[in-house]
Amino acid sequence: MTSWDDAFGTDGTADQPPPPPLTMEERAGVLDDLAELEVFRALLEPTGVKGIVVDCPDCDEEHHVDWALMQANLRQLLDEGQTGRHEPPFDPDPDDYVSWDYASGYADGQAARAEADEPTDGPPKGRHSREG
């Protein structure tokens, strides 16, 4: 996942030069994060999870960021190379948010479960019969 500073901007002072454009590798990483975030939201939002909890290196605190804000921050990072400061929700319930690692593990577990539930009779789907 992108760093907190990347996803949530700097202190916003006007004296700072604009950030350099993202490299192709950085852009690919942000695109991967956006795709993962969509999966996390689709799987976890119906269970009551409201977003991601992020450790902030600037203040050494956890910030609770809802799905839409996290997506907006990543899109802005992709489009502009930085994001502005955004305030996380006021007095969030920590039980409503999960870490990126938890969301990733949950998604992996759901994928493994779906794979295990696939029928095993006949050749695997998507493969040519001669590739047995």
Residue, then its C-alpha position, 0 to 999 in steps of 0.5 A: m500500500t502507498s504510504w500515509d504521506d503519499a495518500f494524505g498529502t503534506d502540510g499544504t504549505a504554498d512554498q513547497p514546489p509541486p511534487p514530481p510526477l509519479t513514476m510508472e512503477e508508482r502509478a502501477g502501485v497506486l492503480d493496484d491499491l485502487a483495485e484492491l480497495e474496490v475488492f476490500r470494500a465490496l467484501l467488507e462494507p456489507t459486513g459493517v466495515k466502514g473503511i481502513v485504519v492507517d498509522c500516521p507517521d506524522c502524529d503517531e496515531e491511527h486515522h480511520v478513513d472511510w472507503a470513499l475518502m481513501q478512494a478519493n485520496l488514491r485517485q488524487l494521488l494518481d492524477e496530481g502526484q499528491t493529495g490534500r489534507h483530509e480530516p478523518p471522521f470525528d470520533p470513529d468507532p475503531d471496530d468499524y475499521v480494519s487495517w490494509d493487511y487485515a482487508s488483504g488477508y480477508a480477501d485472500g481467504q474469501a478467494a481461497r474459499a471460493e476456489a475450494d468451493e469450485p466443482t472438481d469434476g472435469p478439467p480445470k476451467g480456462r485450460h485446454s483439455r490437452e493441457g491436463 
